[in-house]
Structure formats: structure tokens, C-alpha cells
Amino acid sequence: HYSSTCRMAPEEGDPDGPGVVDDELRVHGVESLRVADASIFPKILSVHLQAPVVMVGEKCPDMIKRSWGEVEE
């Protein structure tokens, strides 16, 4: 399975190079687009990807709701 191809990191200033998505899974430079799959992991994981991807899939809607003001922190 592919992972870490669209890594989560700052757009600039990261010693490993620029990232594609920020810490809320928003694609840098593209409005209203988020990525929520195994490609966002900053480093390649040495475990089966199902559980981490499910966690990302569960967390992403919460981040979207929070950005729309539908969920209080």
C-alpha cells in the first residue's frame, strides 16, 4: 500500500522538505480540498495501514466540523 506520498508538513521550513497538507489535512495552495488517507503520513509506517487510516478517516470530519463552527473545542 502507498503511504507518505502526500505528506503532512509545513509548506516551507521543514528540514525534510515541503509538505503537501497541513496539520488539518488541508492541501497547501488549494482551497476547500483535504486529503484523508495513508498518503498524509510524514514517515512510512512499519505496521499495517488499516488502523491508522481509519483513525485519520474518523478525525477528518471532526476537523471539518470544527472549521465550520459546528463543534466546540
N, C-alpha and C positions, 0 to 999 in steps of 0.2 A: 504494500500500500504506500502511496505517496504521502509524505509529510514534510513540513518545513520548506515548502516551495513558495509560500506567500507569507513569510514570517512576520510575526508581531515584533515591532521595534520602532524606535523613533525614525522619522523620515531623514533626519540628519543627526550626526554626532555620536552614533553608535560605533564602537571600535570594530565590530564585526561587519559593518556596512549598513546601508539604509534598509529600513523595513518597508513592508507593503501596507500593513494595517497597524492602527494604534491600539492602545490597551482596551478600547471598547469595540474592537473589531471593525472599525470604520476604515475604508480604503483611503489612503492619503491621496488628496487631489481629486477625488471623485465624490460628489455629493450624493447622499442617500444610498450608499452601497456598503454592505458589510459582508464579511466572509466568515463563515462559522463551520469550519471543517478541520481536518488534520493538517491542512497546509499552513495554518497560522502558528503552529508551534515553533518557537525560536530555535530549538535544537531537536534533532531527530531522537525520538524516544526509543528506548530498548525494550518496550513492552508492547503487547497487543494494543492497537489503537482504538478499539471499540469503546472502552470505558472513558478515556479522556475525550473522545469526540462526543459521546453522549453528554458529558459534563458541559462542554462548550455549547452544544445544542440546547441545553437547559438554561444556561446562563445568558445567552444572547437575547432571548425575548425579554428577560428582566432588564437588561441594559437598554433595550429599545423602549420599553415602557417607562423607565426612569427618565430617558431623554425627552420623552413626550409629556412628562409630568404626571403620568398615571399612577406611579408608585412612589411612595415616600421612602427616603433612605432610612 
